[in-house]
Amino acid sequence: MKNRNEFFHYVMENMQRYLPTPFADAQISIKESEAGNGIKVPALLIRRPEDTTVLYLPLEEAYRRYREGSHLDSCVKQLADLQIACDHLKYLSDLNDMSDYEKIKDKLMIKLCDPELNMEWLDDKIYTLHGDFAAVYYMMLYEGKEKRVSMPVTKQLMEEWKVPIKQIHEDAMLLERKKQAVLMEMDDYWYLASTDSGINRNLLDEEAEWHPEMAEKPMLCLTNSSMENGASMILQEDLMKRIGELIGSDFYILPSSIHETLLVPLGVMDVSELSQMVKEVNEIGVELCDRLSDKVLYYDREKGVFENAEKKSEEFLFRKE
C-alpha cells in the first residue's frame, strides 16, 4: 500500500488519463488548501489556460477511501469525475451575485472552529465567539450528493453588503434552525456512521425519553440530519435548553469534529479524563480537515452559556480550598 505522499504523487501523475479532451492542456499540481476549520490540507488543482476559477479537489478524502480498501485507480477516477461534474456548475458563473446580500442571505451557513488554532486564518473573516469556539459565517455555493462547495464571508464582503454582523448571525441562525437537529445515543451514532443507514431514533422526538442512569453508555451525539457541519447545532439556545431538560443536569460538550459534538452528563467522567480522550481521538481518529478543537466545554443550563470545562473545574477546586 502506498503511503500518503506516494498516493498524492500517483494521483497527480495519472489524473490526465481520466480527464476528457478539454483538459488536455491542463496543468495538474498539488497545493495546500484551507479547510472549513482553517487547517491547511493538500488538494489537487487542475488548471486550464483559460480557467479563472479552480476547484480544490480533496486529496485527504481520497486517501482515506484508499486506506479503507478502494482501488488506487478508482480513487483517481472519482476525483476526475468530481472535476468534470463541477466544471460547468452554475456557481462558478454566479460569483458576481455575492455582492448582493439579498441574493446570498438564503445561502448562509455556520461552521465552528477553535479561534486559538486559527488566529491568522480568521484575520479577514467575520465570526462571533461562543465559549471557546468561533462561529464562522459561510456561503453555500453548491450542494450536491457527493460534493459541497462553500466559502467564508470576509470582512471586505460584509462591507460591500453594508449589513452588520448581528444581522448576518440572525439570518444564518434562521437557516441553521431549519436543519433538523438529531440527538442520538452513542451506539446508534456508531451504527449509523459505520453502515450509512437512516437515522432510527432521534431523542429530540417528543415521545423520546432518556436518563443517564438508565443508559449503558451515558454519552450522546448531537448533529444534524445530514451529519455535515452539525457541531453548529450547539449554538441554538432553545435546543440546548431542551437537551438540558432531557439530560436533567448541566453537561459537558466534547468537540468530536466539525460535524458533531458529544454530550456527557456531569459525574460520568471527570474533566481531565474527557480532555485527554478528546486529544487522543483527535490525534488518531479525526481527519485534519474535520478537526474542531481539543477543548471541552461546560454548558450551564441556568445561565445558558458555554464555559471552558478545565478552567471551571479549577475555579471550583480553588473555591473549595
N, C-alpha and C positions, 0 to 999 in steps of 0.2 A: 504493500500500500504506500502511496506517495505521501510525503509529509506536506505541510501547508504550503511552503514555498515551491515545492516541486509541482503541487497541484495547480497553483496560480500560474506558474510558468507554462504548464501544459495547456491550460485553458487559453492563455494568450496566443500560444504558438499554433493552436489548432482551431481557433474560433472561425477563421476565414472559410474553412471547409463547410460550415453550416449556414453561411450567410448568402443571400441571393445576389445577383449581378449588380444591383445598385450600390452594393457595399464593396465592390471590387477594389476601389481606390482608398478605402477607409484605413486610417491609422488605428491600430489597436494597442492600448497601453494599460498599465495598472497605476492607479493613483489613490492616495488616501482621501476618503470622503468623510464628512462629518455626519454621524448618525443622528437619530432623533434625540438622543440624550447628550449630544455634544462630543461623544467619544469618536476618535478617528478610526475608521476601519477601511481595509483595502477594497477597492472597487475597480471594475473593468470599464474602460472607456473605449467606445467605438466611434471615431470621428471621421466623417467625410469632408472633403474640402469645402463644400457648400454649407455645412452644418453650423448654425449659430447657437443651438442648444444641444447639449449632450447628456444622455442618460448615464447615471452611475449604477452599473449592474452589480448586485450584491454578491461578492465572492465568498464571504464567510458563510452565507446561507447555502451556497452551492457546495462548499467544502464540508459542511455539516451533513448534507444529503449523501455525499460521497463516503464519509466515515460511517454513516448508518447503513451502507450497503448498495447505494445506487451505482450503476456502472459509470466509469470515468467519462466515456464519450456521451453518455446520456446526460450527465451534468453540463457538459459543454453545450449540447444541443438545447437544453432547457434555457440556458442563458441567451443563446442565439434566438430562440423563439420569443423570448421576452423582448429582446431588442426589436425584432421585426413587428411584434404586436403593438409596441408602443411608438413605432416610428412615425405614424401619422395620427397620433392621438390628438383630439381636439384641444387638450390643454396646452399643447406646445404652440398653438397659434392664438391662444386666448390670453396670453400674458398681459396684454395691454389693459384688460379689464381689472387688473389688480389695483389700479389707482382709483377705482370707483368702489367705495366701501359698500354702497347699497347692492352692488352686483356680487360682492365677495363675502358679505357677512354671513350668508347661509352656508358657507363652506368652512367656517371656523371650527377649530378643534383644539384640544388641550393635551399636551404631553408633559409629564413630570420629569424633573431631573434634580440632581444634587448640585446646588449652586457653588459649593466649595470646590467641587471637582470640575466645574465648567465656567469658572470666572471669566476666562479670556473669550470663550465661545459666546457667552451671554452678553458681552460688552455692547453689541449693536442690536440685541434682540429686546423685545418687550416681554416682561414677565411680572408675576406677583409672587410674593413669598407666603408659604403656608407651612408653619413649623420649620423644619429643616429642608423642606423641598421647595422648588420653584415650579410654578405653573407657567409653561411657555406656550404662547399662542401661535397656532399654525393655520395654514390654509390648505384644505384638501383639494388638490388639483385634479387628481384622477383616482378613482376607486374601482378596481376590477376584482375578479375572483382570485387571481394569483398575484396581483400587484397593486400597491397603493403608493401614490406619489403625493407628497406634501412638502411645504416649505414654511419656515418660521416667519412670523411677522417681524419686520425690523423697525427700529426707531424712525428711520427715514420714511418708510412706508406709512407709519402711523401719522407722521407729519403731513404727508400728502393727503391722507384721509381726513385730517382735521377732526379726528374723533378721539376723545380721552380714553385712557386705558381702562377706566372704570366701565365705560360703555362696551368696550371690546370684551372685557371679562363677563359682563352680564349677558351679552349676546352669545358668547361661546358657551356659557353655562346653560343657557336655554337649550342649545343643541346637544350638550352633553347629557342633559336630563332625558332627552328623547331616546338615548341609547339604553336599552334595558339593563339595569343592574342585576347581577347574578351573584348570589351568596351560596357557597357550597361547602359541604363537609369535605375534608381532605381526601378521603377515599374516592368520593365522587369526582373530585377535581383530577386526581391522578389517573382514574379510569378514562375520563374524558380526554385528557391530554395524550394518553397512550393509544387510544382507539379512534379518536376523532369522531366519536359518536355524538348524538344530540344531547342536550342538557336534560337530564331526567328529573332532577329535584332542585328547585330554587327555594331556599329558606326564606326568601322575601315574599313568597306567596302568602296570602292571608291565613290560610289554614295550617301553615307550617309551624312547628314548634321545635325548639332546640334548647337544651340546657347543658352547660359544661359538665355537670356531674353525671349526666347520662351518656356522654359521648366517650367512645373508646379512645379517640384522639381529639382532645378539646382544642382544635385549631380549625379555623375557617378560611376559605379563599374568597376574596371579593374581586370581581372583574365585570366585564360587560358581555353581552350576548355574542359578540364577535370574537371576544378574547384578544382584542387588539387595543393596545394603549388603555387597558382597563384600570391601571393604577389611579387614573384621574377620578375614578368614582369616589375616592375619599374626600373630594372637595365638596360634595353635596351634603349640606348641613342636615337637611331633613332625613336623608338616607342614613347618615352616621348616627343620628338620634334614634332612628328605628332599630338599627343594629345594636346599639347600646341597650335598648329595652329588651331585645331578643336575648342578648348575652347575659344581661342582668347586672352588669358592672362596667367600670372603666375597662379599657383593654389596650393591648399593645398592637402596633401596626408594623409588620415586617415587610420591607421593600423587596418582595420576591423578584420582581422585574418591572419594566415599564408597562407590562401587560396585566399584572395582577398584584395584589397585596395579600398577605396572610394576617389574620386577626387572631390574637391569643388572649383569652381572658386572664385576669390577674390571678396569681397563685399557681399557675400551671408550670412555669419555669421562671427563674429569676432573670433579671435584665442582662447580666453578664453572659449567661448561657445563650440567651436569644441573640445577643450581639455577635457572639462567637459563631453561632450557627449561620447567621446571615453572611458573615465574612467568608466562611468556608464554602458555602453554596455558591456565592458569587465568584469565587476563585476557580471552582472546578465545574460548576454546572450551568452558568449563565453566560451566553454569548456577550461579547463586549457591547455590541450594538443594542442589546436588550437590558443592559445593567442599569439599575436606578441609583442605588446607594447602599452603603453599609450601615447606615444609621437606623436605629429602631426608634419609633415614635410612641409616645404615650397619649392616648385620647382621653381627655377629661370630659365625661358626659355632662356634668353640671355647667361647665364653662363653655363647652362646645369648641374646644381648641386643641391643637396638637402641641406637644412638648417633646423635647429630646428626652428619651427614656433614661439614658445613663445619667444625665445631669439632674433629672428629677429624683432619681434614686439616691444620688449623692447628697442632694439637699435634704432628703428625708432622713438619711443616716446622720447628717450633721445636726438636725433639729433634735433627734433622739438623744444624741450625746449631750 
